[in-house]
């Protein structure tokens, strides 16, 4: 089954360009387009995409608000912020809201495709510069609910960039079990995304940046 993608951007040229080059990969399928965050929510409920490419600066409902709503209502959908602006406030806001990635619109096509496939697999990849920037701002509670040993194992592998299938193989458990552990980890840490959980793992010293 191809990875289903919803493109959210208020510029038709951007949407058309993304749709054209994503269509070249048989493992990807663009199932819908939206011009603002409110429409993105409606389409996500209807189309159930695997990954949403979310612009951040849009009318009616901005991308960060939409990310937060999507993560709350449809937590199984992964979201990549795709914007032309690189500002600390937007990076931090998008990740805190629950985005698994943050890319600029001048990202090479191959790199974007890899990021989409990684997001669909539940894979976190932290660039050192991004991790250092986010570590100062995106913080889990100082006294989160204690994680079990198995949850710590899953968190450690997640933060190292392992996909759900790779975590399952490494720990000799089912992929559905991994997803359950990830959901429990997010709930216990009080965070919205795997990226935030991975940052917390770095803070705990479970993995090195």
Buried (B, 14 or more C-beta within 10 A) or exposed (E): EEBBBBBBBBEEEBBEBBEEEBEEBEEBBBBBBBBBBBBBBEBBEEBEBBBBBBBBEBEEBBBBBBBBBBBEEBEEBBBBBBBEEEEEEBBBBBBBBBBBBBBEBEBEBEEBBBBBBBBBBBBBBBEEEBBEBBBEBBBBEEEBEEBEEEBBBBBBBBBBBBBBEBBBEBBEBEBEBBBBBBEBBBEBBEBBBBBBBBBBBBEBEBBEE
